[in-house]
């Protein structure tokens, strides 16, 4: 488990975590704002 504390692994995990957070935010916006999707698809 020591590889989890390696500097490079920490950087990669931060990038992956940021990507996941952005996907979750976009998913929540699209899920909770159905009118927003209609505006985009017109």
C-alpha positions in Angstrom: 0.0 0.0 0.0 3.0 2.3 0.1 2.5 3.2 -3.6 -0.6 5.2 -2.5 1.7 7.7 -0.8 4.1 8.1 -3.7 4.2 11.7 -5.1 3.4 10.7 -8.7 0.5 8.5 -7.5 -0.9 11.3 -5.4 -0.8 13.7 -8.4 -2.6 11.1 -10.7 -5.2 10.5 -8.0 -5.8 14.2 -7.7 -6.4 14.5 -11.5 -8.7 11.4 -11.5 -10.6 12.7 -8.5 -11.0 16.1 -10.1 -12.3 14.5 -13.3 -14.8 12.3 -11.4 -16.0 15.4 -9.5 -16.6 17.3 -12.7 -18.5 14.4 -14.2 -20.7 14.2 -11.0 -21.4 17.9 -11.2 -22.4 17.8 -14.9 -24.6 14.7 -14.2 -26.4 16.5 -11.3 -26.9 19.6 -13.5 -28.4 17.6 -16.3 -30.5 15.4 -14.0 -32.0 18.2 -11.9 -32.4 20.8 -14.7 -34.4 19.1 -17.5 -35.1 22.5 -19.1 -31.4 23.0 -19.5 -31.1 20.0 -21.8 -34.0 21.3 -23.9 -32.1 24.6 -24.4 -29.0 22.8 -25.5 -30.7 20.4 -28.0 -32.7 23.0 -29.9 
